[in-house]
C-alpha cells in the first residue's frame, strides 16, 4: 500500500516513513502543505497522513480542498492540536480518523489498515476471494489451504487485486499503489513481479486464476 505523509517536522516524518516502510508500506513524504496538496491531488494513495500545523498552508484547508476536489482517499489527521473542536472540524471536513501526537507506529499501522478496510467496505481484516485468503497484517496468503511463499511486491500486487476484486485493474494503477514516487514507469519490473505471482498462484490453484485482459489490465478469476 502506498501512503503520503504531509508533515513539516523532517525528523518526525523521516522516522514515520522508515517505520512504516519496515511494516510493508510504500511511503512518499512532503514537508510543506502546498507540495503535499499537489502530490495528494496528482498521485493515487491508499491513505494520507496529514499534519495540521504546516508552515505554508493549514492542514484543514488542504483537507477541505481535497474533499471538494473529489479526492476521496482515506485521510488520517495527525497533529499536536488536541482540542475537541479541532477534531470535530477535521472529521466534519472529511477526515476519516484523528490521532494526537505523540503516537506509536503500531497504532498508526492499525488505524491505516482499519480505514482502508472500511474504505473497501470490509469489516473483517482477512480478505477472502474464493479459496484465496489474504491477511494484510501478517502478510500470509493461503490458496486451497496451502500457504504461498510470496515476495513483498508479489504480496502487494495480490492484495491490491484482491481489495478491488472483481474489478479489472490496470498495470498503471497497480504500479501507483505498490511503488513510491521514484519508480520508473517504463521499467519492466512490474511485469516480472506479476509473471512470478501468476506462476505461484497457478501452481497452488491448479489452473490460471490471474488473468490479463488485453488492453485493460489484470483480474483474479477464482471460483
trRosetta pair geometry for C-beta under 8 A, 3 or more apart (Angstrom, degrees):
i j d omega theta_ij theta_ji phi_ij phi_ji
1 24 7.7 61 28 120 84 89
1 25 5.5 -41 75 -124 86 81
1 26 7.0 -171 92 27 36 81
1 46 4.1 -67 -165 38 100 162
1 47 7.2 26 159 11 125 97
1 112 7.5 152 107 156 150 122
1 116 6.8 -49 -130 -106 151 164
1 156 7.2 -146 -26 -140 45 101
1 159 7.5 -73 -50 111 85 136
1 160 7.9 158 -85 -77 63 93
1 177 6.7 -40 -130 179 42 91
1 178 7.9 -14 -57 -95 17 58
2 25 7.4 136 -108 -175 21 80
2 26 4.6 -32 -104 76 71 105
2 27 7.6 175 -158 -78 55 30
2 28 7.3 29 -180 -6 97 99
2 43 7.8 -103 133 153 137 119
2 44 7.4 78 72 102 133 68
2 45 5.4 -117 107 -130 91 63
2 46 5.5 126 53 1 59 94
2 176 6.8 -106 21 146 161 58
2 177 5.0 -144 3 -151 113 41
2 178 6.8 -107 -46 -59 102 17
2 179 7.4 -6 -88 62 125 30
2 180 6.8 163 -133 -95 104 53
3 20 6.4 -53 43 148 150 151
3 25 5.2 8 0 175 119 131
3 26 7.0 158 20 79 70 50
3 27 4.9 -16 67 -109 99 75
3 28 7.2 -167 94 30 51 67
3 45 6.1 74 -132 -165 25 113
3 46 6.4 -54 -74 58 63 90
3 47 5.4 -19 -115 71 89 82
3 48 7.1 155 -165 -97 70 32
3 49 6.5 29 175 -7 118 100
3 112 7.1 -41 -94 -134 131 140
4 27 7.6 151 -94 -158 23 61
4 28 5.0 -20 -110 70 73 100
4 29 7.7 162 -161 -88 56 26
4 30 6.9 9 -176 3 100 104
4 36 6.9 136 159 -154 118 87
4 39 5.8 165 -136 118 138 120
4 40 5.8 -167 88 -84 163 81
4 43 7.2 136 -67 79 130 125
4 45 4.7 -76 -9 -95 103 158
4 47 7.9 -159 31 101 69 45
4 48 4.7 -16 65 -117 100 82
4 49 7.2 -166 94 30 51 67
5 13 5.3 155 125 -146 131 93
5 16 5.8 142 -119 98 155 129
5 17 6.1 -118 17 -71 147 88
5 27 6.2 19 -9 -172 109 109
5 28 7.3 -175 25 91 70 49
5 29 4.8 -15 65 -113 103 74
5 30 7.2 179 90 30 56 62
5 48 7.9 168 -83 -163 26 59
5 49 4.7 -10 -113 64 70 111
6 30 5.0 -11 -111 68 71 103
6 33 6.7 69 178 -111 123 50
6 36 3.3 81 -116 -156 115 155
6 37 7.7 68 -119 -46 149 54
6 39 8.0 177 -80 57 101 119
6 40 7.3 -34 -49 -43 132 123
6 48 6.8 16 -2 -179 107 104
6 49 7.0 -178 27 90 65 59
6 50 5.0 9 54 -120 115 64
6 51 6.0 -137 105 25 73 80
6 54 7.0 -29 152 -85 101 137
6 59 7.2 147 106 -116 123 99
6 62 7.0 -138 132 135 165 167
7 12 5.9 -107 155 95 139 106
7 13 4.0 172 77 -79 118 105
7 16 7.1 81 19 32 161 143
7 29 7.2 -53 43 -155 93 95
7 30 7.9 121 27 77 50 56
7 31 6.7 -34 87 -115 53 57
7 49 7.2 -13 -41 113 111 103
7 51 4.4 104 -108 -22 66 131
7 78 7.3 -27 -88 82 115 118
8 13 7.8 156 48 -33 8 130
8 31 5.3 88 -127 -177 45 71
8 32 6.2 60 -101 -89 94 52
8 33 7.9 -28 -60 -36 108 75
8 51 6.5 -123 7 83 78 150
8 53 7.2 -98 30 107 125 73
8 54 5.2 147 -37 -130 121 63
8 55 5.4 128 -128 -13 154 95
9 12 3.9 34 105 24 120 115
9 13 6.1 153 84 -18 64 87
9 51 7.6 152 11 -99 93 164
10 13 5.8 -57 -140 40 28 108
10 14 6.1 27 161 -18 65 109
10 31 5.7 5 -84 -116 80 139
11 14 6.1 -59 -148 38 25 108
11 15 6.3 27 154 -19 63 109
12 15 5.6 -55 -146 37 31 113
12 16 6.2 28 157 -17 66 108
13 16 5.8 -55 -145 39 30 110
13 17 6.1 34 154 -23 64 107
13 29 5.0 114 162 -152 120 127
13 31 6.2 -140 22 -91 164 86
14 17 5.6 -52 -143 36 30 114
14 18 6.3 29 159 -17 65 106
14 29 7.4 16 -77 -108 53 172
15 18 6.1 -58 -149 37 26 107
15 19 6.3 22 156 -16 62 112
16 19 5.8 -59 -145 40 29 111
16 20 6.1 21 161 -13 67 111
16 27 7.8 -170 119 -164 81 156
16 49 7.2 -128 156 97 148 162
16 105 7.0 175 -129 -105 64 98
16 108 7.2 -86 -147 144 105 178
17 20 6.2 -62 -144 41 24 103
17 21 6.2 23 158 -19 63 110
17 27 4.5 -175 -140 109 80 143
17 29 5.4 -52 -73 -57 137 126
18 21 5.9 -58 -147 36 27 111
18 22 6.6 29 154 -20 62 104
19 22 5.8 -56 -156 32 31 112
19 23 6.8 22 149 -13 63 108
19 105 4.2 -101 154 -121 143 153
20 23 5.4 -58 -152 39 39 112
20 25 4.3 -34 156 50 98 131
20 27 5.3 97 86 -59 123 139
20 105 6.9 -147 -63 -157 67 110
20 108 7.0 -75 -84 112 108 128
20 109 7.1 174 -118 -82 79 87
21 24 7.7 148 -172 6 32 8
21 25 6.0 -91 -88 70 40 72
21 26 7.1 58 -114 -107 85 33
21 27 5.6 -101 -61 13 92 115
23 105 7.4 -172 -34 155 137 114
23 109 5.3 -115 -177 -106 163 131
24 139 6.3 -175 -94 -74 161 139
24 152 6.5 -159 -132 -147 87 105
24 155 7.9 -53 -155 94 130 131
24 156 7.5 -177 175 -76 99 104
25 112 7.5 -19 -86 139 141 164
26 156 7.9 59 -20 -141 115 156
26 178 6.4 118 -8 -174 146 30
26 179 6.1 -159 -160 -162 162 11
26 180 4.7 -150 174 -59 103 80
27 180 6.6 -16 61 -103 31 121
28 39 6.2 -156 127 179 140 144
28 43 7.2 53 20 80 163 166
28 45 7.7 -108 35 -96 115 119
28 180 5.5 153 -66 -157 81 95
28 181 4.9 72 -105 -17 124 115
30 33 8.0 114 127 -94 120 12
30 35 4.5 -170 -155 105 119 100
30 36 3.5 177 86 -78 142 78
30 39 5.5 -168 -50 14 136 141
31 35 7.5 15 49 61 53 134
32 35 5.1 75 67 20 90 105
32 36 6.6 -166 88 -9 41 96
32 54 6.3 116 -156 -175 47 111
32 55 6.2 -56 -125 51 92 99
32 56 5.2 35 -174 19 110 125
32 57 7.7 85 164 23 79 90
33 36 5.6 -63 -143 41 28 111
33 37 6.0 32 161 -24 67 107
33 54 3.9 116 -52 125 106 152
33 55 7.4 -161 -3 53 100 54
33 56 5.0 -153 39 73 103 86
33 57 3.3 -149 108 57 145 95
33 58 7.2 38 -109 26 160 13
33 59 6.9 -135 -111 -79 114 54
33 61 7.7 47 179 72 143 105
33 62 5.5 -137 -162 -59 101 129
34 37 5.8 -51 -146 33 28 113
34 38 6.6 28 154 -17 61 105
34 56 5.5 -53 -15 110 102 136
34 57 5.7 115 -55 -5 70 132
35 38 5.8 -56 -152 36 32 111
35 39 6.4 30 153 -17 66 105
36 39 5.7 -54 -146 37 33 109
36 40 6.2 32 156 -18 66 108
36 50 7.5 136 151 -120 140 83
36 54 7.6 -115 27 -121 138 153
36 62 6.7 4 97 -145 108 153
37 40 5.8 -57 -147 38 28 111
37 41 6.3 26 154 -19 64 110
37 57 6.8 -28 -27 86 135 152
37 62 4.8 -131 -86 -133 104 101
37 65 6.2 16 -149 84 125 142
37 66 7.2 -140 -142 -59 79 96
38 41 5.7 -59 -147 37 30 110
38 42 6.0 13 162 -9 68 114
39 42 6.2 -64 -136 44 27 100
39 43 5.5 -14 -179 18 68 118
39 181 7.5 -58 -140 -81 117 143
40 43 7.1 -58 -110 53 16 84
40 45 6.8 -53 -127 11 67 132
40 48 5.7 27 -115 -102 118 148
40 62 7.5 91 36 175 151 110
40 66 5.7 -44 128 -104 131 129
40 71 6.3 89 147 162 95 159
40 73 7.2 -140 -163 47 92 138
41 66 6.9 -137 -77 -110 78 81
41 69 6.4 -25 -121 124 104 158
41 71 6.2 -101 -109 -67 56 145
43 176 6.5 -180 -165 -161 82 109
43 181 6.9 -70 -92 -92 154 99
44 73 7.5 168 -160 -81 55 128
44 173 6.8 -25 69 -141 165 75
44 176 4.5 59 52 138 110 136
44 177 6.5 -50 108 -67 110 80
45 48 5.6 88 97 -63 149 81
45 73 5.2 64 73 -161 86 156
46 73 7.1 153 164 -155 9 106
46 74 7.3 -8 151 39 54 106
46 112 7.9 66 115 -178 107 104
46 116 5.7 11 169 -110 105 127
46 177 6.2 80 -50 -145 103 98
47 73 6.5 179 -106 163 28 98
47 74 4.6 -32 -113 81 85 103
47 75 7.2 166 -165 -87 68 29
47 76 6.5 25 174 -3 115 102
47 112 5.2 -171 55 -142 166 91
47 115 6.3 103 -113 85 127 121
47 116 6.0 -85 -51 -64 117 101
48 66 8.0 -100 39 -150 163 172
48 73 5.8 84 -13 110 104 121
48 74 7.3 175 23 95 70 53
48 75 4.7 -16 65 -113 102 77
48 76 7.2 -177 89 29 52 65
49 76 5.3 -19 -110 71 65 100
49 78 5.3 6 -176 0 95 128
49 108 7.2 9 -104 -154 138 119
50 59 5.1 138 155 -159 102 116
50 62 6.5 -163 -153 91 131 128
50 63 6.4 136 123 -70 164 97
50 75 5.6 4 -1 -170 127 105
50 76 7.0 161 22 81 77 45
50 77 5.4 -42 76 -107 94 57
50 78 6.8 144 67 23 38 75
50 95 7.6 -125 53 -113 127 110
51 54 5.9 124 94 -61 101 87
51 59 5.6 -144 105 -75 43 140
51 77 7.8 105 -114 -163 17 65
51 78 5.8 -45 -85 80 63 80
51 79 5.6 124 -154 -89 60 78
52 58 6.5 4 -177 -172 73 76
52 59 3.6 -110 -115 39 44 130
52 60 6.1 30 -137 -32 101 81
52 77 6.3 35 -51 -165 100 110
52 79 4.0 10 15 -101 106 147
52 81 5.6 -42 64 13 147 130
52 86 7.3 24 -133 -176 175 123
52 90 7.5 -84 -83 -88 126 126
53 58 7.9 -16 -106 -130 30 68
53 59 7.1 -26 -8 -10 28 115
53 79 6.3 125 -4 -145 89 103
53 80 6.5 -18 0 35 139 102
53 81 7.0 149 -42 -31 103 104
54 57 5.8 -13 93 66 125 55
54 58 6.5 168 45 -113 92 21
54 59 5.7 122 -7 -54 110 79
54 62 7.5 45 21 -20 151 134
57 61 5.6 -109 175 77 92 127
57 62 6.0 103 122 -55 115 96
58 61 4.6 91 68 2 88 105
58 62 7.3 -156 98 -6 47 84
59 62 5.4 -51 -150 34 40 114
59 63 6.3 43 151 -22 69 102
59 77 6.7 120 140 -134 137 99
59 79 6.9 -149 41 -77 158 129
60 63 5.4 -48 -147 35 35 115
60 64 6.3 38 153 -20 65 104
60 89 6.5 -2 -131 127 137 115
60 90 6.3 -106 -105 -93 94 74
60 93 6.2 128 -160 9 84 170
61 64 5.7 -51 -147 36 32 112
61 65 6.3 35 153 -21 64 105
62 65 5.7 -55 -149 36 31 112
62 66 6.3 28 156 -18 66 106
63 66 6.0 -57 -148 36 28 108
63 67 6.4 20 158 -12 64 110
63 75 6.3 158 -123 132 96 159
63 77 7.2 -19 -75 -80 143 110
63 90 6.6 48 69 -145 178 74
63 93 4.9 82 118 121 119 127
63 94 6.1 175 168 62 98 96
63 95 6.0 -33 -145 -61 142 90
64 67 6.1 -62 -148 40 28 106
64 68 6.2 19 159 -11 66 111
64 93 5.2 -69 -79 -160 76 123
64 94 7.7 138 -99 22 41 115
65 68 6.1 -62 -144 42 26 103
65 69 6.0 18 158 -13 64 115
66 69 5.7 -65 -145 44 27 108
66 71 4.2 -71 -173 62 85 123
66 73 7.8 -65 171 42 131 93
66 75 7.2 119 90 -62 149 148
66 94 7.6 -151 86 92 92 139
67 70 7.7 48 -179 -71 33 21
67 71 7.0 -85 -74 57 29 74
67 72 7.6 71 -124 -92 64 60
67 93 6.4 178 15 162 151 72
67 94 3.8 146 -93 12 145 167
74 96 4.6 -38 -153 13 83 160
74 97 7.8 26 178 5 103 100
74 112 7.9 134 106 -145 135 58
74 115 4.2 138 -166 139 145 119
74 116 6.0 -123 16 -76 153 58
74 118 7.8 111 -100 68 132 97
74 119 5.1 -97 -50 -61 116 137
75 94 7.0 55 42 119 128 86
75 95 5.1 -93 97 -127 102 65
75 96 5.6 132 54 10 54 92
75 97 8.0 -170 102 35 46 69
76 95 7.1 88 -125 -171 21 100
76 96 6.4 -56 -73 69 61 90
76 97 4.5 -17 -117 70 87 102
76 98 7.2 -171 -164 -74 66 24
76 99 6.2 19 170 3 111 107
76 108 7.7 147 112 -144 160 79
76 111 5.8 92 -114 133 147 127
76 112 7.0 -83 -18 -83 145 68
76 115 6.6 -162 -62 -3 101 159
77 87 7.9 -179 77 -124 137 60
77 90 4.7 -42 -18 -172 163 148
77 95 4.8 -23 -21 -138 108 152
77 97 7.3 -164 28 95 68 52
77 98 4.8 -5 61 -116 105 72
77 99 7.2 174 89 30 56 61
78 99 5.0 -10 -108 71 77 99
78 100 8.0 172 -153 -95 53 12
78 101 6.5 80 170 -55 84 90
78 103 6.8 -77 -145 -2 112 148
78 108 7.7 9 -92 -109 138 111
79 86 7.6 -106 90 146 142 135
79 98 8.0 -40 29 -161 98 85
79 100 6.8 -41 76 -120 60 55
79 101 6.5 -98 132 -4 17 101
80 100 7.1 73 -134 -165 25 78
80 101 4.8 -44 -82 52 67 117
81 86 4.5 -95 142 141 124 169
81 100 7.6 -119 78 -121 40 92
82 86 7.5 84 77 55 5 128
82 87 7.7 12 -162 -44 39 111
82 100 4.6 48 -98 -130 97 142
83 86 4.4 91 67 2 91 104
83 87 7.2 -162 94 -6 50 83
84 87 5.7 -55 -151 37 36 112
84 88 6.1 35 153 -19 69 108
85 88 5.7 -54 -145 38 31 111
85 89 6.2 32 156 -20 65 107
86 89 5.8 -54 -146 36 29 110
86 90 6.4 31 155 -19 63 106
87 90 5.8 -58 -152 35 29 111
87 91 6.4 23 155 -13 65 108
87 98 4.9 121 -140 143 92 167
88 91 5.9 -59 -148 41 30 107
88 92 6.1 31 154 -21 66 110
89 92 5.6 -55 -143 38 30 113
89 93 6.3 27 157 -18 64 108
90 93 5.9 -60 -149 37 28 108
90 95 4.3 -2 154 9 90 143
90 98 5.7 115 89 -95 139 121
91 94 7.9 160 -177 20 29 9
91 95 5.3 -76 -90 62 42 95
91 98 6.5 -71 -57 -33 96 126
95 98 6.1 74 124 -66 140 87
96 115 4.6 95 132 -143 137 131
96 118 7.5 166 -166 76 124 131
96 119 7.7 -28 -121 -66 157 102
97 111 5.3 173 137 -173 164 117
97 114 7.7 90 -71 84 147 114
97 115 5.6 -111 -18 -66 123 132
99 103 5.3 37 158 -93 124 144
99 107 6.9 143 -133 126 136 118
99 108 6.9 -123 38 -93 178 75
99 111 6.4 -106 -55 -36 129 173
100 103 7.4 150 84 -64 40 98
103 107 5.6 -118 -176 69 98 126
103 108 6.0 92 135 -51 132 98
104 107 4.6 92 67 1 86 104
104 108 7.3 -155 96 -5 47 83
105 108 5.3 -51 -151 35 41 114
105 109 6.3 45 151 -22 70 101
106 109 5.6 -47 -150 33 34 115
106 110 6.5 33 152 -17 64 105
107 110 5.8 -56 -150 38 33 109
107 111 6.2 32 154 -18 67 107
108 111 5.8 -57 -146 38 30 109
108 112 6.3 32 155 -22 65 106
109 112 5.8 -57 -150 33 29 112
109 113 6.5 23 157 -13 64 106
110 113 5.9 -56 -148 39 31 108
110 114 6.2 32 154 -22 65 110
111 114 5.6 -57 -146 36 31 114
111 115 6.4 21 161 -13 67 106
112 115 6.4 -61 -146 38 26 100
112 116 6.2 20 159 -13 64 112
113 116 5.9 -61 -145 41 28 108
113 117 6.1 35 155 -25 65 108
113 125 6.6 29 156 -131 123 108
113 136 5.9 165 -132 104 115 130
113 137 6.4 32 -124 -75 166 90
114 117 5.7 -54 -149 33 28 114
114 118 6.5 24 154 -14 63 105
115 118 5.6 -51 -146 39 36 111
115 119 6.1 46 150 -28 65 104
116 119 5.3 -48 -145 32 34 119
116 120 6.6 18 158 -5 64 105
116 163 7.8 -38 160 -139 105 145
117 120 6.4 -68 -153 45 27 98
117 122 4.7 -89 -170 77 80 99
117 123 7.3 102 152 -108 116 14
117 124 7.9 -151 -162 75 127 29
117 125 6.2 -62 -97 -103 147 58
118 121 7.5 42 -175 -75 34 23
118 122 7.5 -106 -75 56 24 58
120 163 5.2 -88 -112 -169 158 93
120 164 7.9 -101 -128 -75 119 46
122 125 7.7 123 129 -89 121 21
122 127 7.1 -51 -119 -96 164 76
124 127 8.0 162 99 -72 95 35
124 128 7.7 1 95 -2 139 105
125 135 6.9 45 125 -145 98 74
125 136 6.5 -116 178 41 89 99
125 137 6.1 11 162 -15 138 117
126 133 5.9 -6 178 -167 113 99
126 134 7.1 149 -165 73 63 43
126 135 5.4 -30 -110 -93 80 76
127 132 8.0 -16 113 117 88 94
127 133 7.2 152 82 -157 53 47
127 134 4.4 -18 63 62 104 99
127 135 7.8 -170 22 -75 75 28
127 136 7.1 70 -9 -33 110 96
127 159 7.2 131 28 -139 154 69
127 162 4.8 96 140 142 143 128
127 163 6.6 -77 -113 -76 149 63
128 132 7.1 156 -155 86 45 58
128 133 5.3 -10 -103 -104 77 76
128 134 7.8 -173 -74 22 35 70
129 132 4.6 -9 65 62 88 110
129 134 7.6 12 11 2 99 111
129 162 5.3 -133 -20 -136 135 92
129 165 5.2 40 -112 70 133 174
129 220 5.8 31 148 119 152 147
129 222 5.3 99 137 50 93 144
130 222 3.3 -145 22 134 149 113
130 223 5.6 101 -137 75 133 35
131 143 6.2 71 117 -162 96 58
131 144 4.9 25 156 -70 136 63
131 145 8.0 -54 -177 -16 105 65
131 205 7.3 138 75 -119 124 92
131 222 6.5 -144 30 -177 74 120
131 223 7.6 18 -9 71 103 73
132 141 7.0 -16 -166 -167 91 96
132 142 7.3 160 -152 84 44 54
132 143 5.4 -9 -101 -101 75 78
132 162 6.9 -130 115 -107 130 123
132 220 7.3 -78 23 -171 156 142
132 222 5.9 -92 -2 -113 111 167
133 141 7.2 164 86 -152 53 48
133 142 4.7 2 54 54 98 100
134 140 7.7 178 -147 89 44 47
134 141 5.0 -3 -106 -107 79 83
134 142 8.0 -158 -69 27 44 62
134 158 6.5 -171 -107 127 145 110
134 159 6.0 -178 158 -99 144 73
134 162 5.4 126 28 60 150 176
135 138 4.4 12 110 43 130 97
135 139 6.8 -78 90 -21 79 14
135 140 4.9 13 43 50 114 84
135 141 7.7 -152 22 -70 69 44
136 139 6.9 17 -163 -77 28 59
136 159 6.1 94 -99 -137 92 133
139 155 5.5 31 -164 -177 98 158
140 147 6.4 -42 -169 -140 99 107
141 147 7.1 120 80 -155 52 58
141 148 4.6 -29 89 45 108 111
141 150 6.0 39 25 -4 132 133
141 155 6.6 -162 -27 -121 124 88
141 158 6.4 12 -101 114 151 155
142 145 6.1 -4 177 -129 116 14
142 146 6.4 150 -157 69 70 33
142 147 5.4 -38 -96 -89 77 56
142 148 7.2 -177 -99 -2 24 81
143 146 5.5 -29 67 60 72 91
143 148 5.9 48 3 -43 107 114
143 201 6.5 162 -87 -139 163 66
143 204 3.9 84 81 130 132 133
143 205 5.6 -76 169 -65 129 79
144 204 6.3 174 33 158 105 87
144 205 6.5 145 -16 -110 122 52
144 206 7.9 43 -21 -10 161 105
146 204 5.0 -155 76 -146 132 106
148 200 5.6 97 -156 155 119 121
148 201 7.5 -5 -107 -83 153 57
148 204 5.9 -67 -82 -53 104 155
149 200 7.6 -129 63 -143 63 139
150 154 4.0 -137 -167 95 99 118
150 155 4.5 131 110 -59 131 81
150 158 6.9 -69 -137 7 163 139
150 197 6.9 38 -133 -113 111 87
150 200 6.7 164 -90 103 82 165
151 154 4.6 93 50 7 77 106
151 155 7.0 -143 89 -6 38 86
151 193 7.4 -108 71 -134 125 97
151 196 7.5 23 14 111 120 141
152 155 6.0 -59 -153 35 27 109
152 156 6.4 24 153 -18 64 109
153 156 5.6 -55 -146 37 34 112
153 157 6.4 36 156 -21 67 103
153 178 6.2 98 -143 161 75 130
153 193 4.6 -78 125 -135 124 143
154 157 5.9 -52 -149 33 30 111
154 158 6.4 27 154 -14 64 108
154 193 5.8 -153 -75 -172 66 91
154 196 6.1 -86 -91 98 124 105
154 197 4.3 169 -147 -83 95 100
154 200 7.1 46 -175 31 146 145
155 158 5.8 -61 -150 41 31 109
155 159 6.1 32 154 -23 68 108
156 159 5.6 -51 -142 35 30 113
156 160 6.4 29 158 -18 63 105
156 177 7.6 -176 165 119 105 90
156 178 4.2 127 129 -127 130 115
157 160 6.0 -59 -152 35 28 108
157 161 6.4 24 154 -14 64 109
157 174 6.0 33 -130 -166 84 123
157 178 6.1 -25 -69 -56 65 165
157 193 6.0 156 -31 131 145 115
157 194 6.1 -156 -171 -91 159 73
157 197 5.6 -124 79 -36 133 167
158 161 5.8 -59 -148 40 31 110
158 162 6.0 30 155 -20 67 110
158 197 6.0 -164 -55 -161 99 134
158 201 7.7 162 -106 -70 121 125
159 162 5.7 -58 -145 38 29 111
159 163 6.2 29 158 -21 65 107
160 163 5.9 -52 -144 34 30 110
160 164 6.5 8 161 0 63 111
160 169 6.7 158 132 174 101 168
160 173 8.0 177 163 127 133 91
160 174 5.9 143 97 -125 148 75
160 177 5.1 124 -112 100 142 145
160 178 6.5 -101 -25 -51 142 108
161 164 6.3 -73 -148 49 27 97
161 165 6.4 55 149 -58 64 89
161 169 5.8 -137 -106 25 71 141
161 174 7.6 5 -58 -103 86 114
161 210 7.5 17 164 -128 171 99
161 218 6.3 -60 -107 111 126 109
161 219 7.2 163 -159 -134 109 27
161 220 5.2 119 146 -31 117 107
162 165 5.4 -22 -150 -14 34 120
162 220 6.5 32 -85 -9 61 158
164 167 4.5 -69 156 51 98 117
164 169 5.3 97 83 -70 150 122
165 219 7.6 113 -118 -160 73 75
165 220 5.3 -39 -102 51 119 118
166 219 6.8 42 -177 -162 65 113
166 220 7.5 -112 -124 66 62 81
167 219 7.2 -143 110 -111 32 99
168 213 5.2 -44 -137 34 137 143
168 216 4.8 7 142 139 144 119
168 217 4.8 134 159 66 87 102
168 218 6.9 153 -159 68 69 23
168 219 4.6 -53 -101 -60 68 113
169 173 5.4 -114 -173 79 86 125
169 174 5.8 98 135 -57 115 93
169 217 4.9 -140 91 148 33 142
169 218 5.6 -33 63 62 83 78
169 219 7.1 140 12 -79 74 60
170 173 4.7 95 60 6 85 99
170 174 7.0 -146 97 -4 46 85
170 216 6.8 -107 -87 165 79 44
170 217 3.9 -109 -89 -78 37 127
171 174 5.5 -52 -148 36 36 114
171 175 6.3 39 154 -22 67 105
171 190 6.0 121 -170 125 103 141
171 191 7.5 2 -139 -73 141 77
171 194 7.7 -71 -116 -39 101 154
171 217 6.0 -166 -25 -123 60 83
171 218 7.2 84 -71 -12 70 105
172 175 5.8 -55 -150 35 29 112
172 176 6.5 30 153 -21 63 107
172 185 7.5 22 -124 -148 83 115
173 176 5.6 -53 -148 34 34 113
173 177 6.6 21 158 -11 65 110
173 217 7.3 -2 34 -121 110 150
174 177 6.2 -72 -155 41 29 103
174 178 6.2 -11 166 9 69 116
174 190 6.6 127 102 -160 115 129
174 194 7.8 54 132 -75 163 120
174 217 7.6 154 -20 -157 112 115
174 218 7.1 24 -49 34 143 123
175 178 6.7 -77 -134 48 24 86
175 179 5.6 -21 -174 21 68 120
175 183 6.3 -172 179 126 100 149
175 185 6.5 106 136 -120 157 75
175 190 5.3 -60 -85 -81 99 151
176 179 7.4 -60 -108 51 13 83
178 190 8.0 126 70 -116 122 101
179 182 7.7 -117 163 65 99 63
179 183 3.4 51 143 -60 140 149
179 190 7.9 -85 -29 -75 131 106
180 183 6.3 143 63 -24 47 94
183 187 7.1 -105 180 25 79 132
184 187 4.2 96 84 -33 102 107
187 190 7.0 107 95 -4 91 83
188 191 5.1 -50 -171 40 73 116
188 192 6.1 78 132 -27 84 99
189 192 5.6 -58 -154 34 34 113
189 193 6.5 31 153 -17 69 105
190 193 5.7 -56 -150 37 34 110
190 194 6.3 31 155 -17 68 107
191 194 5.7 -54 -145 39 31 110
191 195 6.2 35 155 -23 65 107
192 195 5.8 -54 -148 34 29 112
192 196 6.5 25 156 -15 63 106
193 196 5.9 -58 -150 38 30 108
193 197 6.3 30 154 -17 66 108
194 197 5.6 -55 -145 39 32 111
194 198 6.1 38 154 -25 66 107
194 210 7.4 -165 -174 149 86 137
194 218 6.7 -134 -148 -79 133 156
195 198 5.6 -51 -147 34 28 116
195 199 6.6 31 153 -21 62 104
196 199 5.7 -50 -149 32 33 113
196 200 6.6 28 154 -15 64 105
197 200 5.9 -59 -151 38 33 108
197 201 6.2 29 155 -16 68 108
197 210 6.6 94 115 -57 96 176
198 201 5.9 -57 -145 39 28 108
198 202 6.1 29 157 -20 64 110
198 208 7.5 7 -174 -142 100 83
198 210 4.4 -128 -111 72 80 128
199 202 5.9 -56 -146 36 26 112
199 203 6.4 26 156 -20 62 108
200 203 5.9 -54 -148 34 30 111
200 204 6.5 21 157 -13 64 108
201 204 6.0 -62 -148 40 30 105
201 205 5.8 9 163 -4 69 117
201 209 5.5 -113 147 59 119 104
201 210 5.2 92 64 -18 151 114
202 205 6.2 -66 -135 48 24 98
202 206 7.7 -119 178 54 54 9
202 207 6.6 -73 -147 135 78 14
202 208 5.4 -7 -108 -94 111 50
202 209 6.8 178 -87 16 59 79
202 210 7.4 -92 -48 24 86 94
205 209 5.0 13 67 -13 172 134
205 222 7.5 -112 -127 -117 144 93
208 211 6.5 87 143 -80 106 77
208 221 7.8 27 117 60 74 117
209 220 6.2 18 151 -160 91 70
209 221 5.4 -147 -154 67 59 69
209 222 5.3 47 -161 -79 127 76
210 218 6.4 0 -179 -170 86 113
210 219 7.8 167 -154 81 48 35
210 220 6.2 -25 -101 -102 64 63
210 221 7.8 -176 -79 21 17 79
211 218 6.8 156 83 -152 47 61
211 219 5.4 -21 63 62 97 83
211 220 7.8 153 19 -106 81 13
211 221 5.2 32 -8 -6 124 123
212 217 7.6 -109 -147 150 61 23
212 218 5.7 -31 -101 -96 59 76
213 216 4.2 -26 103 58 111 117
213 217 6.1 6 53 58 96 47
213 218 7.2 179 15 -90 80 21
213 219 6.1 35 -19 2 116 113
